[in-house]
Amino acid sequence: MTTSRLYPRPGEAAVLLTVLGLLVLEEIALGMAEEEDRPVIGGILIGASGTGLLVVGAVLLSRWLDARRPLPLPPVGPNGREYSARALEGFPMEAVRPLLLAENAPQLGQLYSAWMLARSGRPAPWIARRLGIPLDAAHLLVEAARSPGLDRYR
């Protein structure tokens, strides 16, 4: 189970591409400026570049904090994570069974953990990324957790 990825998430990619685009525009503006205006424009661009570096640092810090934030799951017992029957009520075992029989299948304990996270309102991509399970399995569990019959247990 890995929580770090080589590629940035879509929101992070948009922020980073915006910062890079602004840096290119700054260089173009500095090159087109008249000689007497360059010190003033250069100072403004240095400030903007510093702001861009702060934004990149904030994105990296948020990723670092997200990777270290503990999951809201029960502690590990002698047989792995143990959930009560009430906590697992409504778990879609019949829908999940084909996923358990597939190649590179997630473990049942991972699916139980994903079920608990889905019932607490976490989105499917987040669950799949944090627990290392297939995205379709996470979507299945999130949809089942949102079914109207489970509202009384929240």
C-alpha positions as CSV (number, residue, x, y, z in Angstrom):
1,M,0.0,0.0,0.0
2,T,1.7,3.2,-1.2
3,T,0.4,6.7,-0.8
4,S,3.0,8.5,-2.8
5,R,2.8,8.8,-6.6
6,L,5.3,10.1,-9.0
7,Y,2.8,12.3,-10.9
8,P,0.9,15.2,-9.3
9,R,-2.8,15.1,-8.8
10,P,-4.9,17.2,-11.3
11,G,-5.3,20.1,-9.0
12,E,-1.6,20.1,-8.2
13,A,-0.7,19.9,-11.9
14,A,-2.9,22.9,-12.7
15,V,-1.2,25.0,-10.0
16,L,2.3,24.0,-11.0
17,L,1.6,24.6,-14.7
18,T,0.1,28.1,-13.9
19,V,3.3,28.9,-11.9
20,L,5.5,27.8,-14.7
21,G,3.4,29.7,-17.3
22,L,3.7,32.9,-15.2
23,L,7.5,32.5,-14.9
24,V,7.7,32.3,-18.7
25,L,5.5,35.4,-19.1
26,E,7.7,37.2,-16.6
27,E,10.8,36.5,-18.7
28,I,9.1,37.7,-21.8
29,A,7.9,40.9,-20.1
30,L,11.4,41.6,-18.8
31,G,12.9,41.1,-22.2
32,M,10.4,43.5,-23.8
33,A,10.7,46.2,-21.2
34,E,12.7,49.3,-21.9
35,E,16.1,49.6,-20.3
36,E,15.1,52.3,-17.7
37,D,12.1,50.3,-16.6
38,R,13.9,47.0,-16.1
39,P,14.9,47.5,-12.4
40,V,11.3,48.2,-11.4
41,I,9.9,45.3,-13.5
42,G,12.7,43.0,-12.2
43,G,11.8,43.8,-8.6
44,I,8.1,43.0,-9.3
45,L,9.1,39.8,-11.1
46,I,11.3,38.7,-8.2
47,G,8.4,39.1,-5.9
48,A,6.1,37.2,-8.2
49,S,8.7,34.4,-8.5
50,G,9.0,34.2,-4.8
51,T,5.2,33.9,-4.5
52,G,5.3,31.1,-7.1
53,L,7.9,29.3,-5.1
54,L,5.7,29.7,-2.0
55,V,2.7,28.2,-3.9
56,V,4.8,25.2,-5.1
57,G,6.0,24.8,-1.5
58,A,2.5,24.8,-0.2
59,V,1.4,22.1,-2.7
60,L,4.3,19.9,-1.7
61,L,3.7,20.5,2.0
62,S,0.0,19.6,1.6
63,R,1.0,16.4,-0.2
64,W,3.5,15.5,2.5
65,L,0.9,16.2,5.3
66,D,-1.8,14.2,3.4
67,A,0.5,11.2,3.2
68,R,1.3,11.2,6.9
69,R,-2.3,11.8,8.1
70,P,-3.5,8.7,9.9
71,L,-6.5,6.9,8.5
72,P,-9.6,6.8,10.7
73,L,-9.5,3.0,11.1
74,P,-9.6,0.8,14.2
75,P,-6.3,-0.4,15.6
76,V,-4.8,-3.6,14.3
77,G,-5.7,-6.7,16.4
78,P,-4.1,-10.1,16.5
79,N,-6.0,-11.1,13.3
80,G,-5.7,-7.8,11.5
81,R,-8.2,-5.0,11.8
82,E,-11.4,-6.1,13.4
83,Y,-14.7,-4.5,12.8
84,S,-18.0,-5.1,14.6
85,A,-20.9,-6.7,12.9
86,R,-22.8,-3.4,13.2
87,A,-20.0,-1.5,11.5
88,L,-20.0,-3.9,8.6
89,E,-23.8,-4.0,8.3
90,G,-24.8,-3.3,4.7
91,F,-21.4,-4.3,3.3
92,P,-22.0,-5.4,-0.4
93,M,-20.3,-8.9,-0.1
94,E,-22.1,-10.3,-3.2
95,A,-21.0,-7.4,-5.3
96,V,-17.4,-7.5,-3.9
97,R,-17.0,-11.3,-4.3
98,P,-15.9,-11.1,-8.0
99,L,-13.3,-8.5,-7.1
100,L,-11.8,-10.9,-4.4
101,L,-11.5,-13.7,-7.0
102,A,-9.7,-11.5,-9.6
103,E,-6.0,-11.4,-10.2
104,N,-4.2,-8.9,-8.0
105,A,-7.3,-8.8,-5.8
106,P,-7.4,-6.6,-2.8
107,Q,-7.6,-8.3,0.6
108,L,-10.9,-8.5,2.4
109,G,-9.5,-6.5,5.2
110,Q,-8.7,-3.7,2.8
111,L,-12.2,-3.7,1.5
112,Y,-13.6,-3.6,5.0
113,S,-11.4,-0.6,5.7
114,A,-12.6,1.0,2.4
115,W,-16.2,0.3,3.5
116,M,-15.6,2.2,6.8
117,L,-14.0,5.1,5.0
118,A,-16.8,5.2,2.4
119,R,-19.4,5.2,5.2
120,S,-17.6,8.2,6.7
121,G,-18.0,10.1,3.5
122,R,-14.6,9.8,1.9
123,P,-14.6,10.0,-2.0
124,A,-13.7,6.9,-4.0
125,P,-10.4,8.2,-5.6
126,W,-9.2,9.1,-2.1
127,I,-10.0,5.7,-0.7
128,A,-8.4,3.9,-3.7
129,R,-5.3,6.0,-3.4
130,R,-4.8,5.7,0.4
131,L,-5.6,2.0,0.6
132,G,-4.1,0.8,-2.7
133,I,-7.3,-0.8,-4.0
134,P,-8.7,-0.7,-7.5
135,L,-10.7,2.4,-8.2
136,D,-13.8,0.4,-9.4
137,A,-13.8,-1.4,-6.0
138,A,-13.8,1.9,-4.2
139,H,-16.6,3.3,-6.4
140,L,-18.7,0.2,-5.7
141,L,-18.3,0.6,-2.0
142,V,-18.9,4.3,-2.0
143,E,-22.1,3.9,-4.0
144,A,-23.3,1.1,-1.7
145,A,-22.5,3.3,1.4
146,R,-24.6,6.1,-0.1
147,S,-27.6,3.9,-0.5
148,P,-30.7,5.1,1.3
149,G,-31.0,2.0,3.6
150,L,-27.8,2.9,5.5
151,D,-28.8,6.5,6.5
152,R,-30.1,5.2,9.8
153,Y,-26.6,4.1,10.9
154,R,-24.9,7.4,10.4
